[in-house]
Amino acid sequence: PENLAASSSNGYEVVEKIPGIFMDQDGNIYLNSTTPASVYINGREQKMSTADIAALLKSLPPNSIASIEIMRTPSAKYDASGSGGVVNVVLRKGIEIGLNGSVKAGYQQGKYGTEFAGFNLNNSNGPFSSYLNVQLTHKNNFDEIKTDRIFAPDSLLSQDAKTTYPGNNYYVGFGANYQLSKKWELSYDGRLSLSDAINKSTNTSEISKISTGDIFTNNTSNVSNNNKVFFLSQGVSSKFIVDTLGSEWTNDISFNYSPNKTLQGFATDFLLPVPGNASGNGNLKTNLNFFSAASNLTWKFKKKFTVESGIKTTVTDFNNNTQYYRNNGTSAVKDESRTSAFNYHEMINAAYVQASKTLAGITLKAGTRMENTRMDGVQTIPSDTTFRIRRTDFFPYIFISRPLMKIRTYEGQAYAI
């Protein structure tokens, strides 16, 4: 992605510019279906909301990305939740010999301005290497949407919505790798990001009669959101080289912590048919803890035969507390219809095995994944909707492909999944 990074101010823009990827206005990534793709960073799934993942990618320095892997049909090695595909963002590590680094700063001006500055530092000395990445970004985007809808004979609904998205992103990434021996390798990866964003939107709605132009209803809604997103990730991994054919045993343990807070204010001014005003505010707090541990063994044999197997455990704890209030004269009254609170706990234990073989130019890979899912949800406000799920599922996978032709250096393949 080097050429994309050169014209981008953050990691989100790099992903957005990749051919074959579609991103909607909410930040969902689509590859080949109506199901959004799962986002991984350094091979670790990021179990966060779409908005939080978008904020995380926007905090990444563009030159910190070494590669982006796009898997439209993930094999049994990956979680079943990735049915929409997997996008794995692989971050750079200090692999160049000696001490080196770079500094990047820029300013972009459209209708609004964007400023960014950051540096990366790599140090590789013998069996030990490390890297440090820092990025600061101040950005402002906007949307303008105008619509005219004929929803009944001689009736027109006109809407004019404007939204601005000013915000600040702060990112620090640090990692270290130590070559214990010719066969053992130990790595640490840590990232910290903070996003402070304020978006303000104004939406004017008007219903009129097409033939005469008479206006029946007219109102303007204003909404502001002050959003603070904090993300902390810690990970430790190891790799053991089994033999000279490339067989390896890898282990990975990671932990993510992300508490978020949003303060919302909203007001609607009614001009027609009856003048009036309705306003209020909301306080939204969420807290995410995500733990993952995985062990994978890849055993390569002669004559291009490979067997892969592994186990994985993920634990997710998420709680939400949302308080909404309506203004009633000089006092505020709790809005029971929008206030909510719930806790969610999830544990998924998985195991997989798959084998692949290439013969006469034809590659066949087959395997299966087993996932035991345990979910517990407790909603306390507005009412108790406690649920519990205990289930075990199997996900078989078969892939066959063969090369058809080569145009210059690009190879065309036919495949079935």
C-alpha positions as CSV (number, residue, x, y, z in Angstrom):
1,P,0.0,0.0,0.0
2,E,3.0,2.4,-0.3
3,N,1.5,4.4,-3.1
4,L,-1.8,4.7,-1.4
5,A,-0.2,5.8,1.9
6,A,1.6,8.6,0.1
7,S,-1.7,10.2,-0.7
8,S,-3.5,9.4,2.6
9,S,-3.5,11.0,6.0
10,N,-4.5,7.9,8.0
11,G,-5.0,4.1,7.7
12,Y,-8.8,4.5,7.1
13,E,-8.1,6.3,3.8
14,V,-5.6,3.7,2.7
15,V,-8.2,0.9,3.1
16,E,-10.9,3.0,1.5
17,K,-8.7,3.4,-1.7
18,I,-8.0,-0.3,-2.3
19,P,-9.6,-1.5,-5.5
20,G,-12.4,-4.0,-5.0
21,I,-13.3,-2.7,-1.5
22,F,-16.5,-0.8,-0.9
23,M,-17.0,1.2,2.3
24,D,-20.4,2.8,3.2
25,Q,-20.9,6.0,5.0
26,D,-21.0,4.2,8.4
27,G,-17.5,2.6,7.9
28,N,-18.7,-0.9,7.0
29,I,-16.3,-2.7,4.6
30,Y,-17.8,-4.9,1.9
31,L,-15.9,-7.4,-0.3
32,N,-18.3,-9.7,-2.2
33,S,-21.6,-9.9,-0.3
34,T,-24.1,-7.9,1.7
35,T,-22.5,-9.0,4.9
36,P,-19.7,-6.6,6.2
37,A,-16.2,-8.0,6.3
38,S,-14.5,-8.7,9.7
39,V,-11.5,-6.4,10.4
40,Y,-8.3,-7.9,11.8
41,I,-5.1,-6.0,12.8
42,N,-1.9,-8.1,12.8
43,G,-4.1,-11.2,12.5
44,R,-6.2,-10.4,15.5
45,E,-9.9,-9.8,15.1
46,Q,-11.2,-6.4,16.4
47,K,-14.6,-7.1,18.0
48,M,-15.8,-3.5,18.1
49,S,-18.6,-1.5,16.6
50,T,-18.3,-0.2,13.1
51,A,-17.8,3.4,14.3
52,D,-15.1,2.4,16.8
53,I,-13.2,0.4,14.1
54,A,-13.4,3.4,11.8
55,A,-12.1,5.6,14.5
56,L,-9.2,3.1,15.2
57,L,-8.3,3.0,11.5
58,K,-8.4,6.8,11.3
59,S,-5.9,7.0,14.1
60,L,-3.4,4.7,12.3
61,P,-0.5,6.5,10.5
62,P,-0.7,5.6,6.8
63,N,3.0,4.7,6.6
64,S,2.6,2.2,9.5
65,I,0.8,-0.3,7.3
66,A,3.1,-2.9,5.8
67,S,0.3,-4.8,3.9
68,I,-3.4,-5.4,3.7
69,E,-4.6,-9.0,3.2
70,I,-8.1,-9.4,1.6
71,M,-9.7,-12.8,2.1
72,R,-13.1,-12.9,0.3
73,T,-13.7,-16.6,1.4
74,P,-11.8,-17.3,4.6
75,S,-10.8,-20.9,5.3
76,A,-11.7,-22.9,8.4
77,K,-8.7,-21.3,10.1
78,Y,-10.8,-18.1,10.6
79,D,-13.8,-17.4,12.8
80,A,-17.2,-18.3,11.3
81,S,-18.3,-14.7,11.9
82,G,-16.1,-13.7,9.0
83,S,-18.6,-14.9,6.4
84,G,-18.5,-11.5,4.7
85,G,-14.7,-11.9,4.2
86,V,-11.7,-10.7,6.2
87,V,-9.6,-7.6,5.9
88,N,-6.3,-8.0,7.8
89,V,-4.3,-4.9,8.3
90,V,-0.6,-5.9,8.9
91,L,1.4,-3.1,10.6
92,R,5.1,-2.5,10.0
93,K,7.7,-3.8,12.4
94,G,11.3,-2.8,12.9
95,I,13.0,-5.1,10.4
96,E,15.6,-2.8,8.8
97,I,19.1,-3.2,10.1
98,G,20.3,-0.5,12.5
99,L,18.5,2.6,13.8
100,N,16.3,4.4,11.3
101,G,13.1,6.4,11.1
102,S,11.0,8.9,9.3
103,V,8.9,12.0,9.9
104,K,5.8,12.9,8.0
105,A,3.6,16.0,8.3
106,G,0.9,17.4,6.0
107,Y,-1.9,19.9,5.4
108,Q,-4.8,19.3,3.1
109,Q,-7.4,22.0,2.3
110,G,-10.8,21.4,0.8
111,K,-13.9,23.0,2.1
112,Y,-12.4,22.3,5.5
113,G,-8.8,21.6,6.5
114,T,-6.9,18.6,7.7
115,E,-3.5,18.6,9.5
116,F,-1.5,15.6,10.5
117,A,2.0,14.9,11.8
118,G,3.8,11.8,13.0
119,F,7.0,9.8,13.0
120,N,8.1,6.2,13.1
121,L,11.3,4.8,14.6
122,N,12.8,1.4,13.9
123,N,15.7,-0.2,15.7
124,S,17.2,-3.6,14.7
125,N,20.3,-4.8,16.4
126,G,21.1,-8.5,16.2
127,P,18.4,-10.8,17.6
128,F,16.4,-7.8,19.0
129,S,14.3,-5.3,17.0
130,S,11.7,-2.7,18.0
131,Y,9.6,0.0,16.5
132,L,7.7,3.1,17.7
133,N,4.9,4.9,15.8
134,V,3.3,8.2,16.7
135,Q,0.5,10.1,14.8
136,L,-1.5,13.2,15.6
137,T,-4.4,14.2,13.3
138,H,-6.9,17.0,13.3
139,K,-9.5,16.5,10.7
140,N,-12.9,17.9,9.5
141,N,-15.2,16.2,7.0
142,F,-18.7,17.1,6.0
143,D,-21.8,15.6,4.3
144,E,-24.5,17.5,2.4
145,I,-27.6,15.5,1.4
146,K,-30.6,17.0,-0.4
147,T,-33.5,14.8,-1.3
148,D,-37.0,15.4,-2.9
149,R,-39.5,12.5,-2.5
150,I,-42.9,12.3,-4.0
151,F,-44.6,10.1,-1.4
152,A,-48.3,10.8,-2.3
153,P,-50.1,12.3,-5.3
154,D,-49.3,16.0,-5.5
155,S,-47.2,15.8,-2.2
156,L,-43.5,16.4,-2.0
157,L,-41.1,15.8,0.9
158,S,-38.0,18.0,0.7
159,Q,-35.0,17.4,3.0
160,D,-31.8,19.4,3.3
161,A,-29.2,17.8,5.7
162,K,-25.8,19.1,6.5
163,T,-23.3,17.4,8.9
164,T,-19.7,18.3,9.9
165,Y,-17.3,15.9,11.5
166,P,-14.4,17.8,13.2
167,G,-12.2,15.6,15.4
168,N,-8.7,14.8,16.7
169,N,-7.0,11.4,16.6
170,Y,-3.9,10.5,18.7
171,Y,-2.1,7.2,18.2
172,V,0.9,5.5,19.7
173,G,2.1,2.0,18.7
174,F,5.1,0.1,20.1
175,G,6.4,-3.4,19.4
176,A,9.4,-5.5,20.0
177,N,10.7,-8.8,18.6
178,Y,13.3,-11.1,20.1
179,Q,15.0,-14.0,18.3
180,L,15.6,-16.4,21.2
181,S,17.3,-19.0,19.0
182,K,17.3,-20.2,15.4
183,K,13.9,-21.8,16.1
184,W,12.2,-19.6,18.8
185,E,10.9,-16.1,18.3
186,L,9.0,-13.9,20.8
187,S,7.0,-10.7,19.9
188,Y,5.2,-8.0,21.8
189,D,2.7,-5.5,20.2
190,G,1.0,-2.6,22.0
191,R,-1.2,0.2,20.6
192,L,-3.0,3.1,22.2
193,S,-5.4,5.5,20.4
194,L,-7.7,8.3,21.5
195,S,-10.3,10.0,19.3
196,D,-12.2,13.1,20.3
197,A,-14.8,13.9,17.7
198,I,-17.7,16.4,17.6
199,N,-20.3,16.1,14.8
200,K,-23.1,18.5,14.3
201,S,-26.0,18.0,11.9
202,T,-28.9,20.2,10.7
203,N,-31.8,18.7,8.9
204,T,-34.6,20.8,7.4
205,S,-37.8,18.9,6.4
206,E,-40.6,20.4,4.4
207,I,-43.9,18.9,3.0
208,S,-45.5,20.9,0.2
209,K,-48.2,20.6,-2.5
210,I,-46.5,20.3,-5.9
211,S,-49.3,22.0,-8.0
212,T,-49.5,25.1,-5.9
213,G,-46.3,25.2,-3.9
214,D,-48.2,25.5,-0.6
215,I,-46.2,24.4,2.4
216,F,-48.0,22.2,5.0
217,T,-45.2,21.3,7.4
218,N,-41.8,22.7,8.1
219,N,-39.3,21.8,10.8
220,T,-35.6,21.9,11.5
221,S,-33.7,19.3,13.6
222,N,-30.3,19.9,15.1
223,V,-28.2,17.2,16.7
224,S,-24.7,17.4,18.2
225,N,-22.5,14.5,19.4
226,N,-19.4,14.8,21.5
227,N,-17.7,11.4,21.2
228,K,-14.6,10.2,23.0
229,V,-13.2,6.8,21.9
230,F,-10.3,5.2,23.8
231,F,-8.6,2.0,22.6
232,L,-5.8,0.0,24.3
233,S,-4.4,-3.2,22.8
234,Q,-1.8,-5.5,24.2
235,G,-0.5,-8.7,22.6
236,V,2.2,-11.3,23.0
237,S,3.0,-14.0,20.4
238,S,5.6,-16.7,19.8
239,K,6.7,-18.7,16.8
240,F,8.6,-22.0,16.7
241,I,10.1,-23.3,13.5
242,V,9.6,-27.0,13.4
243,D,11.6,-28.0,10.4
244,T,13.3,-26.8,7.2
245,L,10.2,-27.3,5.1
246,G,8.5,-24.3,6.8
247,S,6.4,-26.1,9.4
248,E,5.7,-23.9,12.4
249,W,3.9,-23.6,15.7
250,T,2.5,-20.2,16.6
251,N,0.8,-18.9,19.8
252,D,-0.9,-15.6,20.4
253,I,-2.5,-13.9,23.4
254,S,-4.1,-10.4,23.2
255,F,-6.3,-8.1,25.2
256,N,-8.3,-5.1,24.1
257,Y,-9.9,-2.5,26.3
258,S,-12.1,0.3,25.0
259,P,-14.4,2.5,27.1
260,N,-16.3,5.1,25.1
261,K,-18.5,8.0,26.0
262,T,-20.9,10.2,23.9
263,L,-22.8,13.3,25.0
264,Q,-25.7,14.1,22.7
265,G,-27.9,17.2,22.4
266,F,-30.9,17.4,20.1
267,A,-33.6,20.0,19.4
268,T,-36.4,20.3,16.8
269,D,-38.0,23.6,15.9
270,F,-41.5,23.3,14.4
271,L,-42.6,26.2,12.2
272,L,-45.6,24.7,10.5
273,P,-48.4,23.8,11.0
274,V,-48.0,24.7,14.7
275,P,-45.0,26.5,16.0
276,G,-43.2,24.7,18.8
277,N,-39.9,23.2,20.1
278,A,-38.8,19.8,21.4
279,S,-35.3,19.2,22.8
280,G,-33.3,17.0,25.1
281,N,-30.0,15.3,25.7
282,G,-28.4,11.9,26.0
283,N,-25.5,10.4,27.8
284,L,-24.2,7.1,26.3
285,K,-21.5,5.1,28.0
286,T,-20.1,1.7,26.8
287,N,-17.2,-0.5,28.0
288,L,-15.6,-3.3,26.0
289,N,-13.1,-5.9,27.2
290,F,-12.0,-8.5,24.7
291,F,-9.5,-11.4,25.4
292,S,-8.2,-13.8,22.8
293,A,-5.8,-16.8,23.0
294,A,-4.9,-19.0,20.0
295,S,-2.5,-21.8,19.1
296,N,-1.9,-22.9,15.5
297,L,0.2,-25.7,14.0
298,T,1.1,-25.8,10.3
299,W,2.8,-29.0,9.3
300,K,4.3,-29.1,5.8
301,F,5.2,-32.3,4.1
302,K,7.0,-33.1,0.8
303,K,5.2,-33.0,-2.5
304,K,3.2,-29.8,-1.6
305,F,1.0,-31.4,1.1
306,T,0.1,-29.2,4.1
307,V,-1.9,-29.9,7.3
308,E,-3.1,-27.1,9.5
309,S,-4.8,-27.3,12.9
310,G,-5.5,-25.0,15.8
311,I,-7.5,-24.0,18.8
312,K,-8.8,-20.6,19.9
313,T,-10.7,-19.0,22.8
314,T,-12.3,-15.5,22.8
315,V,-14.0,-13.8,25.7
316,T,-16.0,-10.6,25.2
317,D,-17.6,-8.5,27.9
318,F,-19.6,-5.5,26.9
319,N,-21.8,-3.2,28.9
320,N,-23.9,-0.2,27.9
321,N,-25.6,2.5,30.0
322,T,-27.6,5.0,28.0
323,Q,-29.6,7.9,29.7
324,Y,-31.9,10.2,27.7
325,Y,-33.7,13.3,29.0
326,R,-36.4,15.5,27.5
327,N,-36.6,19.2,28.4
328,N,-39.8,20.1,30.0
329,G,-39.9,23.8,30.7
330,T,-37.0,24.6,33.0
331,S,-36.5,21.0,34.1
332,A,-35.4,17.7,32.5
333,V,-37.5,14.5,32.5
334,K,-36.0,11.1,31.8
335,D,-37.1,9.7,28.5
336,E,-38.0,6.1,29.4
337,S,-38.5,5.1,25.8
338,R,-34.9,5.7,24.9
339,T,-33.1,5.0,28.1
340,S,-31.5,1.6,28.3
341,A,-28.9,-0.5,30.1
342,F,-27.5,-4.0,29.4
343,N,-24.6,-6.3,30.0
344,Y,-23.3,-8.9,27.5
345,H,-20.9,-11.8,28.0
346,E,-19.7,-14.1,25.2
347,M,-17.2,-17.0,25.1
348,I,-16.4,-18.8,21.9
349,N,-14.2,-21.9,22.0
350,A,-13.1,-23.1,18.6
351,A,-10.9,-25.8,16.9
352,Y,-10.2,-26.5,13.3
353,V,-8.3,-28.8,11.0
354,Q,-7.7,-28.5,7.3
355,A,-5.3,-30.0,4.7
356,S,-4.2,-28.8,1.2
357,K,-2.5,-30.5,-1.7
358,T,-1.3,-29.3,-5.1
359,L,-1.2,-31.9,-7.8
360,A,-0.7,-31.2,-11.6
361,G,-1.4,-27.5,-11.1
362,I,-4.7,-28.1,-9.2
363,T,-4.9,-27.0,-5.6
364,L,-7.4,-28.6,-3.2
365,K,-8.0,-27.5,0.4
366,A,-10.6,-29.0,2.7
367,G,-11.3,-28.9,6.4
368,T,-13.8,-28.0,9.1
369,R,-14.2,-25.7,12.0
370,M,-16.0,-26.4,15.3
371,E,-17.2,-23.5,17.5
372,N,-18.8,-23.8,20.9
373,T,-20.7,-20.6,21.7
374,R,-21.8,-19.4,25.1
375,M,-23.7,-16.1,25.3
376,D,-25.4,-14.4,28.2
377,G,-27.2,-11.1,27.9
378,V,-28.9,-9.2,30.7
379,Q,-30.9,-6.0,30.0
380,T,-32.0,-4.1,33.1
381,I,-33.6,-1.0,31.5
382,P,-36.3,-0.6,30.2
383,S,-37.2,-4.2,31.1
384,D,-35.6,-7.6,31.8
385,T,-34.9,-9.4,28.5
386,T,-32.3,-11.8,29.8
387,F,-31.2,-14.5,27.3
388,R,-28.8,-17.4,27.3
389,I,-27.4,-19.3,24.3
390,R,-25.4,-22.6,24.4
391,R,-24.7,-24.2,21.0
392,T,-22.0,-26.0,19.1
393,D,-21.7,-25.6,15.3
394,F,-19.5,-27.2,12.5
395,F,-18.4,-25.2,9.5
396,P,-17.0,-27.4,6.6
397,Y,-14.8,-25.8,4.0
398,I,-13.8,-27.0,0.5
399,F,-11.7,-25.0,-2.0
400,I,-10.4,-26.1,-5.4
401,S,-8.5,-23.9,-7.9
402,R,-6.2,-24.1,-10.9
403,P,-4.4,-21.6,-13.1
404,L,-5.9,-20.8,-16.5
405,M,-3.6,-18.2,-18.1
406,K,-1.0,-15.6,-17.4
407,I,-1.1,-12.1,-18.8
408,R,2.3,-10.5,-18.3
409,T,3.0,-11.1,-14.6
410,Y,-0.7,-11.6,-13.6
411,E,-2.1,-15.1,-13.3
412,G,-5.7,-15.8,-14.0
413,Q,-7.3,-18.6,-11.9
414,A,-10.5,-20.6,-11.9
415,Y,-11.8,-21.7,-8.5
416,A,-14.8,-23.1,-6.7
417,I,-15.6,-22.9,-3.0
